[in-house]
Amino acid sequence: MSMEDLLGALSDYLLQSGFQNYMYDDLLRSEQTLDDLRRAIEQALLDGNLLDEEMRERLQQMQADGSLDELIEQLIERLEQEDYVSIDQPHDPSRQPSMGGQVGQAQEPAKFEITDKSLDFLGFKTLRDLLGSLGKSSFGRHDTRDLATGIEASGASRRYEFGDTLNLDVTATLSSAIQREGLKLPLNIEYSDLQVHQCEYQSSCATVLMLDCSHSMILYGEDRFTPAKKVAMALSHLIRTQYPGDSLSLILFHDSAEEVPLSQLARVKVGPYYTNTREGLRLAQRILQRQRKDMKQIVMITDGKPSALTLEDGRIYKNAFGLDPLVVSHTLEEVAKCKRAGILINTFMLASDYGLVQFVQKVTEMCRGKAYFTTPYTLGQYLLMDYMSRKTKTIH
């Protein structure tokens, strides 16, 4: 069995958002025991689509005679050997010699974490699946109508100017020299003869992804957070492999907001929080101010209207009922600041309640962005299509 196939079958479990157990207060809680992993692998083997019917029957027989556990242990060893998981075995005091009898604490269960290699693979897998659903086998960059000298030639040649990339059009350069001096050898090429290829200018983009991790993202019988995390991982993989000139930062917003390294994305979980959209926008602006890109944008994924606000003294004001005038007014002030700074805001709504739609419509009117109403399972298609089709103007 390919460990990548097994990892793909375990992706929902490995990226779980707290949908099954949300009563905690740590956003980056990542403690997962080996027993949990064993049960997840067993379920993937017996109930998933990894194996055909005949093989599943054999596994059921192995389960009956007690040999399935040994197979699962071998699969976990392979996952560790191929650097897809790292296992933390707790210290066992019973293995140390003791001079006298004593009662110690109960041994903690062994735990594991997925590695950066797993995160990279899961991001690639999600991106591949999303692009397949869009009917795209390959993808380009942010194309504009402005031309610049670069490496990829797609336009007519022109005379070389100081500062251009010397992507020399040999044929046009020689033709210019021949027209000036005639066909003779040696042929003297002057500075004015140099012709360079033009290519389509490809803009750079700084993106801050604002991910709502409030309580509502796992309520109402639907896990909206795990698909959002998968899309964020796919976007990260897309930018790193296809748009190396772009940047992507991740912000979690809840009662407050904080920037989280993309390497920690899989470990992020929801919690019993409200939605402090304003604090997320404030932090996003600070991050984008450090970036020198042609385009700056905020991509906000949320399923709820603003319901929290950080007051001047640091206290958190909360009101989940209706559109609180205090919360909304301060949040829209932050949207206005984004507009003045030339920051685009695109919002992807995972719910359609009246308060959220009304707020997002106002944001869209104020800040030249777009609003998309989508489900967790079509979120990735909308977001990637929007990102790859974004057009910007050259900054001279």
N, C-alpha and C positions, 0 to 999 in steps of 0.2 A: 504494500500500500504506500502511495506517495504521501509524505507528511504534509505536503501542501494541500492535497485533497482533504486530509483529515482536519487541517487547520481551517480550511474554508467551511467545512461542516460544523466546526466549533465556533465560528465567528460571532454568532449571536450571543453565545455564552461568554466568550472572552471579552466582548465589548458591552456586557450588560450594564444597564444604566441605573439599576436600583429599582426596577419595575417590580421585582418580587419582594424586596426588602428595603423600604425607604425610610425607616425610622432611625436615622443617624444624622450626624451634623458635620461630617467630614467629606468635603467635595472630592478629595483625592484618595479616599479609602480604597485600597487595592488588595486587601488581604483576602486571598482565595486559597483554600486548602487543597492539598492533593486529593483528599477524599472527594471534594467537589469536582475536581478534574476527572477523577475515575468515573464518577457517575455520569458526567457529561459525555465522556468517550463511549461509555456503554450505551447511552441513549442514542448517540450518533450512529453507532454500528448497527443497533437493532431496529431503530425506528426511522433512520434517515435514508437518503438515496445513495449512500456510498457504495452499497453492495447490491448484488442481484438477489432474487428471492431464494435461490438455492444456497447461497452463502449465508444469508440471514438464518435459514433453517439450521445450518451447521453451527452457527454461533449460538442459537437457542439450545442446541444439544450440548455445546460446551458450557453454557450457563447452567444447565441442569446437572452436569457431572462435576461442576466446580473448577473447570480449567479455563474459563473465560477470564478470571481475575489475573491469571499468569500472562495471558495475551495482552491485556490492558497495561500491565506493568512493563511489558516489552515495548509497547507503543510509546509510553511515557518516557522510557529510557531513550528511544530514538528521537523523540522531540527534544530532549535535552542535549543529546549528542549532536544534533543538527542545528543547535542554537536557536530553537524556536521558543523554548521556555527555560527559565532559570529556577532551580529548586533550592529552597532554604530549609535545610534539615535542622531542627532545633537541637540544642545541646542536650544530651542524654546523661544525666548524672549517675545513672546506674552502671555506666561503663567505666567509671573511675573508681579506683580502690578507696575504701573508706576504713578509717581506724576504729570507728564505732558505729553502732546502729543509730539511725535517725530517720525521721519521716520528712521527706522533701515535698516540694510542690509537684502537682500533677504536670506531666510533660505536655508542652504545647504541641498541637498538630503541625505537621510539615506543611509549608506554604510554597506557592510558586508565583512567578510573574512572567508575563510574556515579554519577549525581548524586542529590541529595535528592529531586528530582522523580521519578526512576526508582524510588527506594525507596518513595515514597508510592504510586505506581501499583501496584507489585508487592504491597505490603501490601493495598491496596484489592482487587486482583484475587484474591488468595488468600482474603480475607475473603468476597468475593462468591461465590466457588466453594464455600467451606465452608458458608455459609449456604444456598446453593442445595441442597447435598446434605442439609441438615437440613430442607428444606422450609419455610424462613423467608425471606420477602421483606423483612421489616423486623424490628427488634429494639428492645426497650425498655430499662429501667434496673433497678437492683436494687430491687424492690418489697418493702415490708414491710407489716405489718398496722397500723402506727401512722400516724396522720393528722397532717399539719402544714399550715399555711397556706402556699401557694405560688402558682405561676402556673397550673399545669394543674389545673383543677377536676375532681374525680371523686367528691366526697362531699357530704353535707348541709352547709348553712351553719351557722355558729354566731356568737355575739356576739364582736365584736372585742375583743382584749386587747392591752395595750401590748406592743410587740415583734413583733406579727404582721406578715407581709407584707400590705399593704393591697390585697388582691385582692377588691374590694368586690362583694358580691352586691346589686345595685341594687334588684331586685324585693323581696327580703326586708327590706332597709333601709327602703324606702318603706312596705311593709306594716306594719312595726313602728311607724313614726311615725303612720300613719293610724289604727291601732288605738288609739293613745294620745290623739290629738288630734281624730280624726274627719276626714272628707273636706272640707277647706277649703284655700283659698289665701290667703296663702302658707302653705306647710307647713313647720313648724319641725322640723328634724331634730336630735336631741340625741345626745350621745356614746353613750348606752345603746342607741340605735336601730341603730348600725352593725353590719352582719352581713357576714362574710367567707366566701368559699368555702374549703372544705377540699380538700386533695389528698393523694394517697398519699405518705407520707414516702419519699424515695428516698435510700438510704444512700450514703455515700462509702466507697471501698475503696482501700487502699494495697496494691499487689501487687509483690512481688519475684519475678522469673522467674529461676530458677537453671537454667542450661543446661550440661549435661555436655559437655565438649569433650575427653574422654579418647580414647585411641587406639581403644578398642573401638567407638566410634560410627561408624567406617568399615570395620571388619573384617568377616570372615565373609561376604563377598560382598554386603553390603548397605550402602547409604549412608543412615544414620539421621539424619545431622546436617543435611543440606539441608532435608528436610521439617520438622525442628524449627525451623530458622531461619525458614522460611516462616510457620509457625504463630505464632512470636513477632512477626513483622512484622504479621500479620493482627490479633493481639491489640492491638498498639500502635495500629493504625489504628482499631480498634473503640473503644478507650478515648478516643482523641483526638476522634473525631467523635460518639460517642454517650454517653460517660460523662465529660464534661469535668471533673467534680469528683473523678474518680479519678486515681491516679498509678500509673505503671509504671516499675520499674527493672530493669536487666538485670545479672546476675552470671554470669560464666563460672567454672566450677570444674573443676580438673584437679589438677596437683601442688599448687597453691595455689588462690587465688581472687581475682578483681578485678572491680570494677564497670566496665562498658563503656557508653558512650553509645549509645542506641538508633540514632542516626544511623550508627554504625559496624557495625551488626549484619550487614549484607550482606558485609562484608569479613572477618568472623571465620571462622577455619578451625580444624580439629582439629589435634592434634599427638601425638607419642609420649609421652603423659602417663598417670598413674594417676588415681584418683578420690578427691579430698580433700573429701568431703561435709561434714565438720565445719567446715572453713574457710569453705565457702560459706554454711553456716548462721550462723556467727559474723558474717560480713560482712552478711548479710541482716538480722540483728537490729539492727545498728548503723544501717542505712539506715532501717528501719521505726521506730526510736526517734525519728527526726526528723519523722515524719509524724503529723499529727493528723487521723485518719480514724476513722469508725465501726468499720471492719473492717480488720484487717491480716492478710495472708496471704502464704505462700510457695508458689509453684508450681514444683515440681522436675521436670525432664525428664531422665531418666537411663536407662542400659542396663546399669549395673554396680553392684555392691555397693561400699561404702567400702573403699578399698585404700591410702589414704595419710593421713598425719597430720602436722601441723606441731608439732614439739616446742617446749618452752619456750625453747631456745637458738636457734630459727629453722631448725634442720635439718629435712628432710623424711624421715619414716620411711615406708617403702613395703613392702607385702606383698600381692601379688595372688592368693595361694593361700588359698582358703577364707575364712572370716570370722575375721580376726585379732582376738583378744579385746581387745588394747590399742586398736586403731582403732575397733572397734565400741563399746566402753564409753565412750570420749571423745566419739564422735559422738552416742550416745544421751543423754549428759549435756547436749549442746547442744540436743537435741530437748526435753528436760525444761525447759530455760530458755525455749524458745519457748512451751511450754505455760503456764508461769508468767506470761509476758508477754502471754498472750491471743492468740498468733499461731497462725493455722491453717496446717497444712502439707498440701498436696495433692500426691501423687506420681503421675507418669505414667511407667509402666515400658515401655520399648521392648524388653525381653527378659524371659525367664521362668526364668532359671537359679535354682537352689535358694537360693543365697546372697542374691541380690537380693530374691527374694520373701520370704524369712525376715526380712531386715532391714526391708523396707517394712511388713510386717505388724506388726512391733514399733513402728515409728514411728506407724502408724495407731492402734494401741491407746493409745499414750501421748499423742498430740496430736490432738484431735478433728477429724481431717481425713479424706480419702478417698484410696483407692489405685485406680488404673486400670491394667490390663494392656492394652496396645494396640500396634498396629503403627505404623510411621512414617506410613502413609497414612490411618489413621483417628485419628491423634493430634489433629488439628485439630478434628474433630467432637466428640470427648470433651471437649477443653479448653474450647472455646467454649460448649458446652452447660452445663458445670459453672459457668463464669463467669457466664453470663447467668441461670442459675436460682438463683444464690446468694441466700439469704435471711438478713437480719441483723435485729437488734433495735435499736430506737431507743436512743440514749444520751441520758438526760435530764440 
